[in-house]
Amino acid sequence: MKRRDFLMAGAVAVGGAFVGRDALGRETCISPDKRRFHLKYAPHFGMFKHSAGDDLNDQLKFAADQGFTAWEDSGLKNRPVDLQNKIAATMEACGIQTGALVAIESYQDATFARKHRSQWEWALRELRQSIELAKRVRATWLTVVPGCADEHLPRNIQTAHCIELLQRCCDLVEPVGLVIVLEPMRRAVGRHGCFLQTVPQTYRICRAVNRPSCKMLLDCYHQQQSTDGLIRCIDAAGSEIAYVQGGDRPGRKEPGTGEIDYGRVFQHLRRSGYRGIVGMEHGNSRPGAAGEQAVIDAYAAVDAC
């Protein structure tokens, strides 16, 4: 029996979707008329709560019925293990892929830029915990924000320190098939801001680390303000981009609410061969269920370009 055949067997209709059980007895979400997006857009918990309710698993099922095949949860690391397992089971049943997990997020310390034993031990400890989480929820990408710059060290020395620690991180993630994605961003932290700020800088570091487990996260919201064009970023650094996040600017809401031409950006990503996840790292521009439908419609529109 083909997979779709046994999934449909015994399924019952629930709000336009079908909820059944697969060969292993796990609940599945099936929608014969489901929208098919070109890219794996990843909503997050709370984005569809007025349409799906407060239950996290119901939100996942609602998203699957709308055609979404990926999901982000920046707070997953802090949820109880039993809830992590339930979320992972629902995602697998609904055909939803786990997006990037936040592994190391440092804003107040020069964690990677300065060679400080306790800071490096903290970073590696956080990474080990994230690896165990990734195994539980079947994730592939681990987001790393390397911290702020060190005003007392030359930039090249800071870069060398960052590369050294990233090599040690790769030694941990590579054997289990995980990938670190470095996120450059312009953010007001410390006196000198984040150490990693631009796509060219991140590209150089990824090339210097020279490991398949160290790549870049392109956050379109952040990089729209720090580069001369997202299309040029994709063309110049595409070989190192393993993950993408969106959010229109200004306002950080869904596509079509700001200045970024997401139809063109997503079309260019597809033409460049990108078939990965696009994290919907933004809020809704309008409240309630109508605002949630507006988000869905916005992605349908830009995806069709």
WOGIFEN-V375304 format. One line per field, one symbol per residue. phi: phi as a letter, one per 30 degrees, with the letter a starting at -180 (. if undefined). burial: + if it has 24 or more other C-alpha atoms within 12 Angstrom, else -. A space follows every 50 residues. Layout:
phi = ???
burial = ???
This chain:
phi = .deddddddidbdbhjcccbbddciddbcbbdcddcddccdcdbdjdbdd dcjdddddddddddddjdbbacbdcddcdeeddedddddddddcicdddd cdcbbbbccddcdcdbeddddddddddddddddeddchcccbdbcdjcdc dcceeddedddedddddddddddddcicbdbdcdacbdbidbiddcbbde ddeddddddhbdcbbccccdddddccbcldddedddbedcdcabbbldbd jhbdejcbcdddedddddedddjdbddcdddaccdbdidddddddddddd ddddd
burial = ------++--+-----++++++----+++++---+-+++++++++++++- ++---+++++++++++++++++++-++------+-+++++++++++++++ +++++++++++++++----+--++-+++++++++++++++++++++++++ -------++-+++++++++++++----++++++++++----+++++++++ ++++++--+-++++++++++++++--+--++-++--+++++++++++++- -++++++--++++-++++++---+-++++++++++------+++++-+++ -++--
